[in-house]
Amino acid sequence: MYDDMITAGDDRQIIDAMLDRNRRALIDTARGLGESEARRRLVPSLTTPISLIKHAAAAERIWFQRHWADFDEYDCDGYARRDVGTLYCRRSRDLGRRH
């Protein structure tokens, strides 16, 4: 579990450390899952381990590339729409693929 408080540094250092910790926690949660486990729904929504990874990546793009850097949606390096698509994973996507 990642219960360490991140309080040292300037705002940028704290945000970077927090994002790194949260990315690690999400990846560690999905590490070792097979494809069927990664796509298994345990709640009545689109939430699965693989969809949470996609959603987290899209949320970073939306906030850092679109909101703060003022990129157009199509200039981002992956899915960056503000919709349910951040949770939907096509069958051709697996845990080992980057986008």
C-alpha positions in Angstrom: 0.0 0.0 0.0 1.2 3.5 -0.8 0.3 5.5 2.4 3.4 7.7 2.4 2.6 11.3 2.5 4.2 13.5 -0.2 4.8 16.9 1.3 8.4 17.8 0.5 9.3 20.1 -2.5 7.6 22.7 -4.5 4.2 22.3 -6.1 5.6 20.7 -9.2 7.7 18.2 -7.3 4.8 17.2 -5.1 2.5 16.7 -8.1 5.1 14.7 -9.9 5.7 12.5 -6.9 2.0 12.0 -6.3 1.4 11.0 -9.9 4.3 8.6 -9.9 3.0 7.0 -6.7 -0.5 6.7 -8.0 0.7 5.3 -11.4 2.8 2.7 -9.5 -0.2 1.7 -7.3 -2.4 1.2 -10.4 0.1 -0.7 -12.3 0.9 -2.9 -9.3 -2.8 -3.7 -8.9 -3.0 -4.9 -12.5 0.4 -6.6 -12.6 0.0 -10.4 -13.0 -3.6 -10.3 -14.2 -4.4 -12.4 -17.3 -6.5 -10.8 -20.1 -9.8 -12.2 -18.8 -9.1 -11.0 -15.3 -8.1 -7.5 -16.6 -11.4 -7.3 -18.4 -13.6 -8.7 -15.6 -16.3 -6.4 -14.4 -17.0 -6.6 -10.7 -19.4 -3.7 -10.6 -22.3 -2.8 -13.1 -20.3 -0.2 -15.0 -17.4 -0.2 -17.5 -14.9 -0.3 -14.6 -12.3 -3.1 -15.0 -8.6 -3.1 -14.2 -7.7 -2.4 -17.8 -10.3 0.3 -18.2 -9.0 2.1 -15.0 -5.5 2.2 -16.6 -6.9 3.7 -19.8 -9.0 6.1 -17.8 -6.0 7.3 -15.7 -3.9 7.9 -18.8 -6.8 9.8 -20.5 -7.3 11.9 -17.4 -3.6 12.9 -17.4 -3.9 13.8 -21.1 -7.1 15.8 -20.5 -5.6 17.8 -17.5 -2.0 18.2 -18.5 -2.1 18.3 -22.3 -5.6 19.8 -23.0 -6.3 21.9 -19.9 -2.9 23.2 -18.9 -1.0 23.0 -22.2 -4.1 24.0 -24.2 -3.6 21.3 -26.8 -6.4 20.4 -29.1 -7.8 16.9 -28.5 -6.2 15.6 -31.7 -2.8 16.9 -30.7 -2.6 14.8 -27.6 -0.6 11.5 -27.6 -3.6 9.3 -27.1 -7.3 9.3 -26.2 -8.2 12.7 -24.6 -11.9 13.2 -24.9 -14.0 14.0 -21.9 -16.5 11.1 -22.2 -17.2 7.5 -21.3 -14.6 6.4 -23.9 -11.9 6.9 -21.3 -13.2 3.6 -19.7 -14.1 1.6 -22.9 -11.4 -0.8 -24.1 -11.6 -2.5 -27.4 -10.8 -6.2 -27.5 -7.7 -5.4 -29.5 -6.2 -3.6 -26.5 -4.4 -5.6 -23.9 -2.4 -4.8 -20.7 0.8 -4.9 -22.7 -0.1 -2.3 -25.3 0.8 1.4 -24.7 -2.3 3.1 -26.3 
